[in-house]
Amino acid sequence: MTTAAPAGSSRDLPHPANEQIRLESVLHALSDPMRLQVVRELAADGGELSCSRFDLPVTKSTTTHHFRVLRESGVIRQVYRGTAKMNGLRKDDLDALFPGLLDSVLEAAARQADRLQGV
């Protein structure tokens, strides 16, 4: 059982309902550096960003895979707006299911990035 964008388009993407989101899947999605970068950028923006706004150092097919993992785990919501696939962080859903998890991961990722840059 999955939820999707409003019916009527073959471009609707399946998303897990809140009761289907599992901690293991979320942690797996967040464990990859490229996916964590996407989540950090979405969190910093606070809204929706198109896939083309992300400059990941991987092929387009690998980027597509990373977005699919994030969507299928319940970390992001993807919807088509015209020809753009828009991505938004499911922060409210994740905070309701796993209070403090996303904020803790984002804070730890920021500290690590600072440490690796020598700040």
Buried (B, 14 or more C-beta within 10 A) or exposed (E): EEEEBEEEEEEBBEBBEBEBBEEEBBEBBBEBEBBBBBBBBBBEEEEBBEBEBBEBEEEEEEBEBBBBBBBBBBBBBBBEEEEBBBBBBBBEBBEEBBEEBBEEBBEEBEEEEEEEEEE
